[in-house]
Amino acid sequence: MNLRKRTVAGILSLFAFGLLIVIYLTSSVVTLLDDRFRSERVDELHSQFLLAKSNLESNLFRDVFLVDSLATVFNIDPKSAAENFDEIGSRLLQKSKHVRSIGMGPNDVLNHIIPLEGNEKAIGLDFRTVPEQYKTIITAREQGDIYLAGPVDLVQGGRGLIARIPVFNDYPVNLDYWGTVSVVIDYEKLINDAGLFRIQNSKVAIRGLNGTGKSGQVFEGDEALFNVADYSGKLLIPNGEWWIAVEFFPILEKNQTLFLALVRWGSLLVYVLLFGLVTLLWAYYLAERQRANADSLTHLVNRRFTLDYLNRRFTDKNPKDDFFVVAIDLNYFKEINDNLGHYAGDEVLRCVAQRMQAAVRSTDLVARMGGDEFLVVLNRIRDSKIADTLVAKIRQTVEGSEFVVDDQPIHLSISVGVACSTEEVNSVDGLLKLADARMYENKAAIKEHCNAPKHESTGKA
């Protein structure tokens, strides 16, 4: 029972140890796969972001290109352009997707706006009275080129980019200033059309108000994003630059999540099934091996196992590890079978086997060699007196009390022959023959003096 408990404990310990290894390896594989999937997702989001950024730049430059054509018309002939402003402005609005309005301001005073609806209050505005706006007009005048300001909050609602176009009467000398043309670009529509904020699982921030770049003011998103961004870089605009940053939050797709779960739990399931299968096969092997090496009646080891065992012991014989073999035969066993039947004989053999096992130590071996013949191997015996004591105990245990089979008392006696591994024998067969010879001598003496006190010898000289 203790051996069985130790075996079960060993199997459970091995299972737990293997399970820990499988969990560790599976977790490592799942982590690597998860990192790979997330990396691929980040690459995908990054590609989407770069495409949106490119769209934003191209859309903005397309609108500014149209604005620049307007600047060319005004600088070639400001008077004619002003007279045909409605037609020129309307054509520009038709071609552009994002221009909201166009205003003309000779001498920096706004006197015409297309479309007029919703912009009536701006007519007559002197930009010199609005310092923030006039600053951008001065910058465009000094540069002699288009200046893109913003994005700014518009009075009409929403946010816009304002392209300031300086107009000169003496272009390209640019000393005789005529005034300004202002083109308002719908910033929110520009951003939406580019798809910059439609990228899932990402955050975007932009800085560089009025084209001031990396050192400029943040006008879109959270400033802290620039410290943790997965990507940051320039976003080119006419006559300046914005600085854009993005952080990605890759979320696995449903099929990827299911795959990782399958790898994690599938590996554990496969391990449990394989371990169970191997354990069952091992248990089957041990059971078959035990059946092959065990006596089916008494459940002692059989002759085959005992001979293999003794051959190993004899081959690896250690002077400090002597052993004794005790050949035992039941006296008058044939009479029990003849008078009481084979069932009684089998019960006697089973009882004798149990009593012998109870009489020896855990290090000793009890075997049934066939019929009513038994063999006991006494291991680790350095003194023949210990062997004599154990043999006497075996005899006393077997003969000391009667057997009862079907309410029929049976008194048994045994014949014993003992041989030691240190005796002059060259093989296991020789050792067993010596023990058998002494056992038959003891049997003959018992038959001759069946009523005399039973006594056995270890056979030692």
C-alpha positions, 0 to 999 in steps of 0.5 A, a space after each residue: 500500500 505504501 508502495 502504491 501511495 509512493 507510486 501515485 505521489 510520484 506520478 502526480 509530482 511528475 505530472 505537476 512538474 511537466 505541467 509547469 514546463 508546458 505552461 512556461 513553454 506555452 506562455 512563452 510561445 503565446 507571448 511571442 505570437 502575441 508580440 508578433 501579431 501586435 507588431 504586424 498590427 502596428 505596421 498595418 496602423 503605421 501604413 494607414 497613418 502614413 497614407 493619411 498623412 500623405 493624403 493630408 499633405 497632397 490635399 493641402 498642397 492642391 488647395 494651396 496650388 489653386 490659391 497660388 494661381 489666384 495670387 498669380 492672377 492678382 499680381 499680374 493685373 490687380 485692377 482687372 482681377 479685382 473687377 472680375 473677382 466674383 467670376 475668378 473666386 467662383 471658379 476657384 471655389 468650384 475646383 477646390 474641395 476645402 476652400 470655404 471663402 475668398 476675401 479681397 482687401 485692397 489696402 488691407 480693408 476687406 471689401 468683397 467676400 465670396 460667398 457673401 452669405 454668412 459673411 456679411 458682418 466681415 465686409 469693411 473689416 480693417 485688418 489693421 484693427 485686428 492685431 492677430 490677423 494683421 500680423 499674418 498679413 504683414 508676414 505674407 507682405 514681408 515674405 512676398 509669398 503666400 503665408 498659411 496661418 492657423 488653424 484658427 477658430 472661425 467666426 462662422 463656426 469651425 476651424 480654418 486655415 487662412 492663406 494670406 496672399 500679398 498683392 503688389 502693383 509692381 510684381 515681381 519688384 514687390 515695392 508697391 503694395 496693393 493689398 491682400 487676398 485671404 482664402 479660408 480653407 476648411 481645416 476640419 474637412 481637410 483633416 476628415 477627408 485625409 482620414 487622419 482621425 479615422 484610423 482605429 486604435 490610435 491617437 494623433 497630435 499636431 503642433 506647429 501653429 502657423 507653420 512653426 514646426 516642432 517648437 510651435 504650439 500644439 493645436 490638435 490632440 494632447 501635448 503629452 503624446 509627443 513624449 510617448 509617440 510610436 511615430 513623430 515627424 514633419 508634415 509639410 505645408 506651404 512655407 512652413 511645417 507642422 510636427 505630427 505624432 501618433 501612438 498606436 494601441 494594437 488590438 488583436 483581431 478576433 481570430 488571432 485572439 481565438 488562435 492564441 487561446 487555442 494554442 494556450 489551452 490546446 497545448 495543456 489539453 494535449 499534454 494532459 491527454 498525452 500524459 494520461 495516455 503514457 501513464 495508462 500505457 505504463 500502467 498496462 506495461 507494469 501490470 503485464 510485467 507483474 502478471 508475467 513475473 507473479 504467481 496468479 494464485 499467491 501473488 508472490 513473484 514466480 520462478 522466472 522472476 526469481 531466477 532473473 533476480 538471483 542471476 543479477 544478485 549472483 553476478 553483482 555479488 558484493 562481499 559486504 552484501 551476502 544473501 541466503 536462499 531458503 528452499 521451503 517445501 510443504 510436507 504432506 501437501 498431496 494428502 491435503 489435495 487428495 483428502 480435502 480437494 484442490 480448493 483447500 490446497 489452493 487456500 493453504 498455499 495462499 495462507 502460507 504465502 501470506 504468513 511467509 511474507 509476514 515473517 520476513 523483512 521488507 528487503 527480503 524476497 518470497 517466491 513460489 517456485 511451483 506446486 508446494 515449493 517456495 523460496 525465500 531470499 534473505 538479503 543483506 545478511 552478514 551473520 549466519 545467526 541472523 539467517 537462523 533466526 529468520 528461518 526459525 521465524 518463518 517455520 514458527 509463523 507457518 507451523 505455529 497455528 493451524 489453518 482452517 479451510 471450510 471449518 476443517 483445521 489443517 496442521 502444516 509442517 515445512 521442510 527447509 534447506 538453506 544455502 549462502 551466496 558465499 559458499 563454494 558454488 559457481 552459479 545460481 543453479 548450483 546455489 539452488 541445488 545446494 539449498 534443495 539438497 538440504 531441504 530434502 535432507 530436512 524432509 527425510 528427517 521429518 518423515 523419519 521422525 514425524 513426531 519428534 520436535 522439528 529442527 532445521 539447519 542453515 546448512 552452514 559448515 
